[in-house]
Amino acid sequence: MINVAIIGASGYTGGELLRFLSNHSEAEVTTITSRQHEGKEVYKIHPHIRNSDLIFENKQHSKIDADLVFTATPHGASMKIIPNLLDAGIKVIDLSGDYRYDDITVYEKWYGIKHTGEFDAVYGLPELYRDDIKKANLVANPGCFPTGSILASTPIVTKKMIDRVVIDAKSGVSGTGVNPNSLTHFPVCSDNVVPYKVTNHRHMSEISQELNKFDKDVKVSFTPHLVPVIRGIISTVHIFLKNDVKENIATSYLEKLYQNAYKDEPFVEILTDGEMPHLSAVRGSNFAHIGCFEVDNTGRIVIVSAIDNLVKGASGQAIHNMNIMFGFNEINSLESWGMHP
């Protein structure tokens, strides 16, 4: 049994970590921190977390005693906390963007934040980097949009015949965090679909970084939309082949390619025979559904993925990473299917 602490546990991702970890057979949450909610019982912030004796603490990070810390903190804050935790021999899974980039200057460009130092972090996408995660002391949990986009793109990108990947992604409102803003105001986002940061969303750089590891020449375009649902990201990935690729790509080829790529992955479901991913089918779960696999008369390939942004796109994936880091059963506490309808 390991002791776990969650720094910044009052947000949506903190609540999801608590929800799943309450059923974990090998991990116990012993510390949850929040400056704003110091002294409050957990259910007063997360009303679904009941029968827990956890109290939010404003605890100095140097006084945290745990085997693993989840840092569910804002971008820029994690990098000020994590070095001391690592120096104390504590393993860390960071849910911010602070350690996702191989090149700090790319992070600084897209996040507008000066990075304070370098540590060897592993990009925490288990389907691609399981062996590295096993040996890691610091795992950078991927962004929610990148998770769905990379999983939907990587198997075909590895074939090195792709010129461009264009991703049209639609996210539920919970993806913007617990604090409301003008974009998430109910009269604005209800009955509406709102494109935002259409050519300069920071997650485009994260997706590009990972896909370029499999084909350095592939170009990535990404546009997010806010849709009036609470949870979920559905990503429609348009894939354009290089001009010198002459062979015809068939749906059957794509289905087999993706089935082989993810055949041993416990949380990736490949949908075949024209079945389309649905947000409701993955809601509340750590599963990614990938399907569609259609090809139009111009040779454009269309692949669709669906994930829950708070689970597979954040907290569930973080727990999956924890299970790998400590040698637990990978599906421990994450077995539940989605909530449909």
C-alpha positions as CSV (number, residue, x, y, z in Angstrom):
1,M,0.0,0.0,0.0
2,I,1.4,3.4,-1.0
3,N,0.5,6.8,0.5
4,V,-0.7,9.4,-2.0
5,A,-1.0,13.2,-1.7
6,I,-2.9,15.5,-4.1
7,I,-1.7,19.1,-4.3
8,G,-4.4,21.3,-5.6
9,A,-7.2,18.8,-4.9
10,S,-10.1,21.2,-5.1
11,G,-10.5,21.3,-8.9
12,Y,-12.4,18.9,-11.1
13,T,-9.3,16.8,-11.7
14,G,-8.7,16.6,-8.0
15,G,-12.2,15.4,-7.5
16,E,-11.8,12.7,-10.1
17,L,-8.5,11.5,-8.6
18,L,-10.4,11.1,-5.3
19,R,-13.3,9.3,-6.9
20,F,-11.1,6.7,-8.5
21,L,-8.5,6.3,-5.7
22,S,-11.3,5.7,-3.2
23,N,-11.6,2.2,-4.8
24,H,-7.9,1.5,-5.3
25,S,-6.7,-1.6,-3.5
26,E,-3.0,-0.5,-3.4
27,A,-3.1,3.3,-2.8
28,E,-4.5,5.5,0.0
29,V,-4.9,9.2,-0.2
30,T,-3.5,10.7,3.0
31,T,-3.1,14.4,2.1
32,I,-5.2,16.8,0.0
33,T,-4.1,20.4,-0.2
34,S,-5.9,23.7,-1.0
35,R,-5.0,27.1,0.3
36,Q,-8.5,28.5,-0.5
37,H,-10.4,25.7,1.2
38,E,-8.1,25.0,4.2
39,G,-9.9,23.2,7.0
40,K,-12.9,22.2,4.9
41,E,-14.2,18.6,4.7
42,V,-13.8,17.1,1.3
43,Y,-17.5,16.7,0.6
44,K,-18.1,20.5,1.0
45,I,-16.1,21.0,-2.2
46,H,-16.7,17.7,-3.9
47,P,-20.2,16.8,-2.9
48,H,-20.0,13.3,-4.4
49,I,-17.0,12.3,-2.2
50,R,-18.8,11.0,1.0
51,N,-17.7,8.9,4.0
52,S,-14.2,10.3,3.8
53,D,-12.3,11.8,6.7
54,L,-10.0,13.9,4.4
55,I,-9.7,17.6,5.2
56,F,-8.2,20.2,2.9
57,E,-4.9,21.4,4.3
58,N,-2.7,24.4,3.4
59,K,0.4,22.3,4.0
60,Q,4.0,23.2,3.2
61,H,5.1,21.0,0.4
62,S,8.3,20.2,2.3
63,K,6.2,18.6,5.0
64,I,4.3,16.3,2.7
65,D,5.0,12.6,3.6
66,A,3.9,10.4,0.7
67,D,5.2,7.9,-1.8
68,L,3.5,9.7,-4.7
69,V,2.2,13.2,-5.2
70,F,-0.3,14.2,-7.9
71,T,0.2,17.9,-8.7
72,A,-3.1,19.2,-10.0
73,T,-1.9,22.7,-10.0
74,P,-2.0,25.6,-12.6
75,H,0.6,25.9,-15.3
76,G,3.6,27.6,-13.9
77,A,2.9,26.5,-10.3
78,S,3.9,22.9,-10.7
79,M,7.5,23.7,-11.6
80,K,7.9,25.6,-8.3
81,I,6.8,22.6,-6.3
82,I,8.0,19.5,-8.0
83,P,11.9,19.9,-7.7
84,N,11.6,19.8,-3.9
85,L,9.3,16.8,-4.0
86,L,11.7,14.9,-6.2
87,D,14.7,15.8,-4.0
88,A,12.8,14.3,-1.1
89,G,12.5,11.0,-3.0
90,I,8.8,11.3,-3.8
91,K,7.5,10.3,-7.2
92,V,5.4,12.8,-9.0
93,I,2.7,12.8,-11.6
94,D,2.1,16.4,-12.9
95,L,-1.3,17.2,-14.5
96,S,-0.1,20.7,-15.7
97,G,1.8,21.4,-18.9
98,D,5.0,22.3,-17.1
99,Y,6.9,19.2,-18.0
100,R,5.3,17.9,-21.2
101,Y,7.8,19.5,-23.6
102,D,11.1,18.1,-24.7
103,D,12.3,21.7,-25.4
104,I,11.7,24.3,-22.7
105,T,11.7,27.1,-25.2
106,V,8.7,25.6,-26.9
107,Y,6.9,25.5,-23.6
108,E,7.8,29.1,-22.9
109,K,6.6,30.2,-26.4
110,W,3.2,28.6,-26.1
111,Y,2.5,29.1,-22.4
112,G,4.1,32.5,-22.0
113,I,5.8,31.4,-18.8
114,K,9.5,31.3,-18.0
115,H,10.5,27.8,-17.0
116,T,12.6,27.6,-13.9
117,G,14.6,24.4,-14.5
118,E,14.9,21.1,-16.2
119,F,14.1,17.6,-14.9
120,D,13.9,14.3,-16.7
121,A,10.1,13.8,-17.2
122,V,8.4,11.1,-19.1
123,Y,5.4,12.0,-21.3
124,G,2.7,10.0,-19.6
125,L,0.8,8.4,-22.5
126,P,0.9,4.7,-21.5
127,E,0.0,3.4,-24.9
128,L,3.2,4.9,-26.3
129,Y,5.7,5.1,-23.4
130,R,4.8,2.4,-20.9
131,D,8.4,1.1,-20.5
132,D,9.7,4.6,-19.8
133,I,6.9,5.3,-17.3
134,K,7.8,2.2,-15.4
135,K,11.2,3.7,-14.6
136,A,10.1,7.3,-14.1
137,N,10.2,9.5,-11.0
138,L,8.4,12.3,-12.8
139,V,5.6,11.8,-15.3
140,A,4.1,14.6,-17.2
141,N,0.4,13.7,-17.7
142,P,-0.7,14.6,-21.3
143,G,-3.2,17.3,-22.1
144,C,-6.8,16.3,-22.7
145,F,-6.9,17.3,-26.4
146,P,-3.6,15.7,-27.2
147,T,-4.6,12.4,-25.6
148,G,-7.5,11.9,-28.0
149,S,-5.7,13.4,-31.0
150,I,-2.5,11.4,-30.6
151,L,-4.2,8.1,-30.0
152,A,-6.3,8.7,-33.1
153,S,-3.3,9.6,-35.3
154,T,-0.2,7.7,-34.3
155,P,-0.8,4.3,-35.9
156,I,-1.2,5.8,-39.4
157,V,1.5,8.5,-38.8
158,T,4.0,5.7,-38.1
159,K,3.7,4.6,-41.7
160,K,5.4,7.8,-42.8
161,M,3.1,8.4,-45.7
162,I,1.2,11.3,-44.2
163,D,1.6,14.9,-45.3
164,R,-0.8,16.6,-42.9
165,V,-3.1,15.9,-40.0
166,V,-6.0,18.3,-39.4
167,I,-7.8,17.9,-36.1
168,D,-11.2,19.3,-35.4
169,A,-11.9,18.7,-31.7
170,K,-15.0,19.5,-29.6
171,S,-14.8,19.6,-25.8
172,G,-17.2,19.8,-22.9
173,V,-17.3,22.8,-20.6
174,S,-15.5,21.1,-17.7
175,G,-12.3,21.2,-19.8
176,T,-12.0,24.9,-19.0
177,G,-11.7,24.2,-15.2
178,V,-13.7,24.9,-12.1
179,N,-13.7,28.7,-12.3
180,P,-16.2,30.1,-14.7
181,N,-15.3,32.7,-17.4
182,S,-17.0,34.6,-20.2
183,L,-16.7,31.7,-22.6
184,T,-18.3,29.2,-20.2
185,H,-21.1,31.6,-19.1
186,F,-24.3,29.6,-19.6
187,P,-26.1,32.0,-22.0
188,V,-22.9,32.0,-24.1
189,C,-22.1,28.3,-24.3
190,S,-25.6,26.7,-24.1
191,D,-27.2,26.0,-27.5
192,N,-24.0,27.0,-29.1
193,V,-20.8,25.7,-30.6
194,V,-17.9,28.1,-30.1
195,P,-14.6,27.7,-32.0
196,Y,-11.7,29.3,-30.0
197,K,-8.0,29.8,-30.5
198,V,-8.6,28.4,-34.0
199,T,-5.0,28.4,-35.2
200,N,-3.0,29.0,-32.0
201,H,-4.2,26.7,-29.3
202,R,-1.2,25.6,-27.2
203,H,-2.1,21.9,-27.4
204,M,-1.3,22.0,-31.1
205,S,2.4,22.2,-30.2
206,E,2.1,19.2,-27.8
207,I,0.4,17.1,-30.5
208,S,3.0,18.1,-33.0
209,Q,5.9,17.2,-30.7
210,E,4.6,13.7,-30.2
211,L,3.5,12.9,-33.8
212,N,6.8,14.3,-35.1
213,K,8.6,11.6,-33.1
214,F,7.1,9.1,-35.4
215,D,7.4,11.2,-38.6
216,K,9.4,14.4,-38.3
217,D,7.8,15.8,-41.5
218,V,4.2,15.4,-40.7
219,K,2.4,18.8,-40.3
220,V,-0.3,19.3,-37.7
221,S,-3.3,21.7,-37.6
222,F,-5.6,21.8,-34.7
223,T,-8.8,23.7,-33.9
224,P,-10.8,23.3,-30.7
225,H,-14.5,24.0,-30.2
226,L,-16.5,24.4,-27.0
227,V,-19.8,22.5,-27.1
228,P,-22.7,22.5,-24.5
229,V,-21.9,19.3,-22.8
230,I,-20.2,18.8,-19.4
231,R,-17.7,16.1,-20.2
232,G,-15.9,14.7,-23.1
233,I,-13.8,15.4,-26.2
234,I,-14.6,14.1,-29.6
235,S,-11.8,14.6,-32.1
236,T,-12.4,14.3,-35.9
237,V,-9.0,13.7,-37.4
238,H,-8.6,14.4,-41.1
239,I,-5.5,12.8,-42.6
240,F,-4.0,13.7,-45.9
241,L,-1.5,11.5,-47.7
242,K,1.7,12.7,-49.3
243,N,1.4,13.3,-53.1
244,D,3.7,10.5,-54.0
245,V,1.6,7.9,-52.1
246,K,-0.2,6.0,-54.9
247,E,-1.8,3.1,-53.1
248,N,-5.5,3.2,-52.2
249,I,-6.1,3.1,-48.4
250,A,-9.1,1.0,-47.5
251,T,-11.2,1.1,-44.4
252,S,-10.3,-2.6,-43.7
253,Y,-6.6,-1.7,-43.8
254,L,-7.1,1.1,-41.3
255,E,-9.2,-1.0,-38.9
256,K,-6.6,-3.8,-38.9
257,L,-3.8,-1.3,-38.5
258,Y,-5.4,0.2,-35.4
259,Q,-6.5,-3.1,-34.0
260,N,-2.9,-4.4,-34.2
261,A,-1.5,-1.1,-32.7
262,Y,-3.8,-1.2,-29.6
263,K,-4.5,-4.9,-29.3
264,D,-2.8,-5.1,-25.8
265,E,-4.1,-1.8,-24.5
266,P,-6.7,-2.1,-21.7
267,F,-8.2,1.3,-22.3
268,V,-8.4,1.7,-26.1
269,E,-11.4,0.3,-27.9
270,I,-11.3,0.1,-31.7
271,L,-14.7,0.4,-33.2
272,T,-15.2,-1.4,-36.6
273,D,-17.9,-1.9,-39.2
274,G,-18.8,1.7,-39.3
275,E,-19.5,2.1,-35.6
276,M,-19.0,5.7,-34.5
277,P,-17.5,6.8,-31.2
278,H,-20.0,8.5,-28.8
279,L,-19.2,10.8,-25.9
280,S,-21.8,9.2,-23.7
281,A,-20.1,5.8,-24.2
282,V,-16.9,6.9,-22.5
283,R,-18.3,9.4,-20.0
284,G,-16.9,8.9,-16.6
285,S,-14.5,6.2,-17.8
286,N,-10.8,5.9,-18.7
287,F,-11.6,4.4,-22.1
288,A,-10.8,5.9,-25.5
289,H,-13.0,4.8,-28.3
290,I,-11.5,5.2,-31.8
291,G,-13.6,4.5,-34.9
292,C,-15.0,5.8,-38.2
293,F,-12.0,4.8,-40.5
294,E,-13.6,6.2,-43.6
295,V,-11.8,7.3,-46.8
296,D,-13.4,9.8,-49.2
297,N,-13.0,10.0,-53.0
298,T,-10.1,12.4,-52.7
299,G,-8.1,10.0,-50.5
300,R,-8.7,11.9,-47.3
301,I,-8.8,9.6,-44.3
302,V,-11.2,10.4,-41.4
303,I,-10.7,8.9,-37.9
304,V,-12.7,9.8,-34.8
305,S,-11.8,9.4,-31.2
306,A,-13.9,10.0,-28.0
307,I,-12.6,10.3,-24.5
308,D,-13.7,11.8,-21.2
309,N,-11.6,14.9,-20.8
310,L,-11.5,14.6,-17.0
311,V,-10.6,10.9,-16.9
312,K,-8.7,9.5,-19.9
313,G,-7.8,13.1,-20.6
314,A,-6.5,13.8,-17.0
315,S,-7.1,12.0,-13.7
316,G,-7.8,8.5,-15.0
317,Q,-4.7,8.6,-17.1
318,A,-2.7,9.9,-14.2
319,I,-3.9,6.9,-12.1
320,H,-3.0,4.5,-15.0
321,N,0.5,6.1,-14.9
322,M,0.7,5.5,-11.2
323,N,-0.3,1.9,-11.6
324,I,2.5,1.4,-14.1
325,M,5.1,3.3,-12.0
326,F,4.5,1.1,-9.0
327,G,3.9,-2.2,-10.7
328,F,0.2,-2.4,-9.8
329,N,-2.4,-4.0,-12.0
330,E,-2.9,-1.3,-14.7
331,I,-6.6,-1.3,-14.5
332,N,-6.8,-1.1,-10.7
333,S,-9.7,1.3,-9.8
334,L,-10.2,2.2,-13.5
335,E,-12.3,-0.8,-14.7
336,S,-15.7,0.9,-15.0
337,W,-17.2,1.4,-18.4
338,G,-18.8,4.7,-19.4
339,M,-22.2,6.0,-18.4
340,H,-24.6,5.7,-21.3
341,P,-27.0,7.3,-21.7
